Structure formats: structure tokens, C-alpha cells
Amino acid sequence: METNKKIKKRKLSIKKLTIFIIICIISIYFVGNIFFSGEEKMVKSRYDKVLLIGIDAMDPKVTDKLMSEGMLPNFLKLKEIGSFSKLNTILPAESPVAWTTIATGTNPGKHGLFDFVTRNPEDYLLEVSITKQKSKYSTKFESPIKGIPFWRITSDAKIPTTIIRWPATFPPDKVNGVMLSGEGVPDIKGFSSGYYIYTSKEINKNEEKVIKVSIDNRIINSKVFGPLGNNKNPIEKPIQIKTDANKAVIIVDDKEYPVEVSGWSDWIKLDFKVGFMKKVSAITKAYLFSVEPEFNMYLNSIQIDPENPVVDFSYPGRYSKELADAIGLYSTLGMPEDTNALNENAITDKVFLEQVAQIEEERNKMFWYEFNRFDKGVLAFVFDSGDRLQHMHWDEKNLFDTKEGLSINKEVIDYYVKKDKFLGEVLNKIDNQTALMVFSDHGFTSFERAVSINTWLVENGFMILTDEYDGNDEGALFKFVDWSKTKAYSAGFAGIYINFKGREGQGIVEESEKEEIVNDIIKKLEDFKDPKNNKKVVTHAYKKEEIYHGDYVKNAPDIVIGFEPGYRMSWQSAIGGLTPEPIIDNLKRWNGDHIVDPLHVPGVLFTNFKVNNGNPGLMDIAPTILNILKIDVPEEIDGKSLI
Amino acid sequence: MANITTVSIPTPLANKIRELCKGTGFSSLSSFVVYVLRQIASEKSKGERGFSKKDEEMVKQRLRSLGYIQ
């Protein structure tokens, strides 16, 4: 009996001890979590790599629709693992502004990039902001970003940092790793694009882009155009084309590049002599439409040779060659998808789509080259062909006349599906130490009516023209503006500037009248109705001080316009020109756009971790990256970490 | 003959340039250096002139080469 009692007592003690130990373990677990304050620290301790995949212009409406139809299983999977939401974009919703806002985590008032097109207040001269020359005549370039992008902060913290094709990064930044510049890298002439058509048919006028050739004994002797010489004319180089019934051979510097009808050549290498013992290397590709009865060939932009770049578009400079050695020659131009050639009917849809597919293939190779050696730090990669594709294949016609809304073109569906497949491969390959964010800078909408704000300013008496204007010339660069009587002018895709005394070269508006003029313009813009359908044209027009803050607000347009969906600034007005009416139909192939009020075109954000905010914005990405990598978020960052 | 002055350049650089000049038609190191400097000086003076029609056309072309503008 005694023994039984002892055994029972011991059993009880063991039971008590076990319960005590379990209570202790549970307590330690909970206390630990209280000490480490939940989600944020748990996420912090889990990841040592941040993978950022940018998909320019990925639209939440399209994404939602295709996800609900089961066409994007991997995006759906990512949503279920972590999160999916719209990503609020910025004003104006343009790639360079938006990507720089993401990179710096600040509003444009702090990073200084406000539009694709900027103006010099002294002489009203316009320039492309993302390919910024150091001075008017310089062949050297400077970064358009004045803020501090996250890659500079991670690099300073000695964290391995790889940034590939992030827009508005030309010239490249020095990072603790490698950088390949994206949107903004010029062609060999310093332009954003520039194709050529070689044709044997008669041409009406001497167009710079169209080169008349004649076939003599099956041989064409012609030329290609390289960098600009001292006289601002391109330096020429002879080429010979040997033709056959359904193929041709392009001969440059004794090298032969065969091309078949309805096919592409390989990359063609071109060396231009530009002076004593100096040459500039370039690359291009040809597409042969036909040899007989007419010879027709397209040559895409003459681009910087990555193996021997005339100007560095990678950091370190040798990286562009390293990449070419690893994956072969590749498009180096910022925006190589030739939307201009398609817009001007110089190429067909088929050729454009093949070109986009080739570019995507190059980008995929670049991605996997970097991904396969990514073992620590940040890898950021931006795919941007989808933006150009949607500009040319958006299908939201009759937005005003019917309620049909969005139907998605096959070409656009194919692009999203390909990106989903790519994401599937990424999800299969990433380890559980990798925080993944997939996001876009803005969404998309239709572009049906082109608005010339300069013409509207004339109609409303804010801009006065000289007597030389006869109403027929589309003008550009404010050719017909009488600055001595003009109160406001528009430049770029969303901006209006006051012709302010002391700031503008020929400014007339005094400080005391500025506010009243700004208010007057804003009121009239918000009342502006399209005469065709009596619809509102502008969702809202903003004073710069309302939407931006920071050291560079002074460089921003005084008023920034947020257009209604369907409306966009006309290209004539964007470069200081006029149209006969303030609003004209957009009859171009370029039928989709995103430079409207940011309310209408948010981007997307997918993460493989839970986020603390259901309504994130572009500025929240950079502090999230820094937080995950255990780096203090600088005070000047406007966004908030999502973990 | 124009007045001349003397400038100093490091000897290794001078030797390197002499090598480069061989067979190019430059009779001496000086004639090569003068040629190069004249080119730089003429580039610089071009940068100081006004804004010509040609420059204006270049700016327009540069702007229009951005896909968004056509």
C-alpha cells in the first residue's frame, strides 16, 4: 500500500512537472513575442534577401479580371501566400516620376523629377528629362534624380545591391554591386529612338527616316547613320545589301548578316569613325519585309554597343559587356520597343510584337543571370515592355459612348500570362529567406481625346500669340507665343507654368497677381467640358504646393493637371505647340495611356508576406525594403514601411 | 609665323603619343597636340553661340523621339 502511495505521489509530481514545463514553454513563447513585438520583428528576422520585380504599367483591372478567370494562377498563389492590393500612384502618373518615387520613397518635391519633358525657365527651351544633357550642347549626361534612392542607402550599408533596368537611372548610379540603366538610355545619336526604312519604291518627300535605294545587279549600296558630328549631322557609314528572291545579306565592314523575307537579322555591329583614331561602336537589327517587286527593310534604332559603350550605361562600366558575354548582345536603348515605327505605319503589328517578344526574352535572360547568383541583399529588376505593348493594344474603345468598359486584347492577355508563368518559376526557385515584392508604377486607361492645354490657354486669354500665327501651323517650342503678354504656358504632359517675373526669362506676372491667376486657371480647368460630349475633361487641377513638398518644389509646374480617363495631353501641346481646337480625337495607334489623374490608374502590389496597410502607395516600397534589411529608414522618406 | 608658347606634359605621355602618331601624317608631337587642342577649342566656342534653326530642329527631334510625343 505504502509503495503504491509513493508511486502515485511520484506520478503526480511528474505530471505537475510536465504541466509546469509546458506552461513555461508557452509563457516563454508569448513573452518572447511581446518582447519582439509581433509581425514586424518576425519578418525582419526571417529575410536576408529582398527580390523586387517591377512590371511597368501592370494594371489592377486587367490583373483582377484575368485572376478571376483563372489565367494568372501564380499571381493568385502569391496573393494567397502574402498580399495583393492596388498601389496608389503619383501625379503625374508617368514612369520616370513614379519609379523615382518608388526608389526614393519620397514625393517628387524631394526627388526633383516631375515629367518626361522639362523646361528651362530662362529660355523656355524643352528637354527630355530622363536623358538629361549636362548642358545645351554637351554630349555628357547627368542623372535626373536629386533625391536618395534606396540603392544608395543599401550600398552605403554595404549590402549587396543589384539594380537592373530601373527607369530614369541613366547615367547609372554607383552601387555596392551592379546597375544596368533602363528607360532614359539614348541611342547612338542621343535620342530616345530612331528607326530607318530602306525602300526601292518612289518616295514623295525626302523623309529623314526613309532611305531610297536602288538595286543594281541585285546589289544595293547605301548607308547607315551614326552619332552626330560637329555639324549636328549624323556620321555616315556605307553598307552593302546583296539581294536574292526572298532573302538578303547585309554587308558591313566585310562581315555578312543574312536576313530572310519576313524575318530578322542577328545583331549587326557598326563602328563609326568619329575623328582621329576614334570610333563609336553601335548595334542594330534589320527586318526584311520584301525584296521583290520592291525592296523594303526596317532597321531599328542604332543603339549603344554593350561590348564597347561610347557612354557608360552600367555600373561598373564593364558590366554591360559582362552581361553581353553571358547572354549575348541585347537592346541597350531605354525604350527599344519601336512604338514610333508602329504609330507611323513603318512596321506592322506582327513585327512590333516579335520585337517585344525578343526584348522580353533578352530581359528574362538578364533576370536569370542575376537571380542565379543572388545570395544576399537586394535584387531589383524592372520589366517595361508591357507598358509599350498596352500603349499600342489597349482596348477600351467607346469609353464615352457605351458602357462596355474594358475588354482585354489578346496581345495584352498573352503578356500577363507570360509574366504569370515567369512568376511561377520565381516562386519555385526562391528560398524562404527571400522577401518578394512584385509591383507596377501605374495602371492603364484609354487615350481617346488629345487635349492641347496651350490652345486652351490661348482661348482663355492666358496665352497670347504673335501676329505670325495663322492657325495652320502646329508649331512647337512656343514658336508663336508673345511672351510679353502671356501669363501662363504648358509644357510636358501635365504641367502649367506661370510666366513669372524674375523666374521666367521674359516673365510678366508679378508675385502679387500669381495666386489669383493660378486660382483662376484651376477653376476654369475644372469647369472645362469637352464640346463633343459635354463631359468633364479634368478630374482635378492641383497647385504644386498642395501635392508636393521639399527642396525641389520650386522646379515643379505651378499647376499639375489630373485628366479624366480617356483624355491626355496632346503631343503637340507637350512640346509647346498648338492645335486648331483645344481637344482633338486621338487617331493614333497609341490608343492607351496612363497620364491621367492618379485616382484612375493605380498600380499593383503583390508580396509574399503579410502587409500592415490595405491601401499602400509608391512611397511605401523603399521604407519596406530598408525595414526588411534592418536599415534605419531616413527621416526624409515620406512613405511608411508595410511591415 | 604665329607666336608660340611652351607647355609641359609628362614624358611617358609624350612618348605614348609619339607612338600613336607614327604613320598618321603628323610630323611631330607638337603638330598633333596643336591639332587636338584646336578641335577642343573650336568645340568650346561652338557651345557659346546662339540657338540656331538647326539646334531648334534637333531639340524637336529629340523630344519627338520619345514615344509619348507622336
Interface residues (C-beta under 8 A of the other chain):
Chain A: F116 V117 D123 L125 L126 E127 V128 T131 S135 K136 Y137 S138 D187 G190 F191 S192 S193 G194 L228 N230 K232 G275 F276 M277 M335 T339 N340 N343 E344 R388 H391 A476 L477 F493 W571 A574 I575 K588 W590 I595
Chain B: L20 T24 Y35 V36 Q39 S42 E43 K46 G47 F51 K54 D55 E56 M58 V59 K60 Q61 R62 L63 R64 S65 L66 G67 Y68 I69 Q70
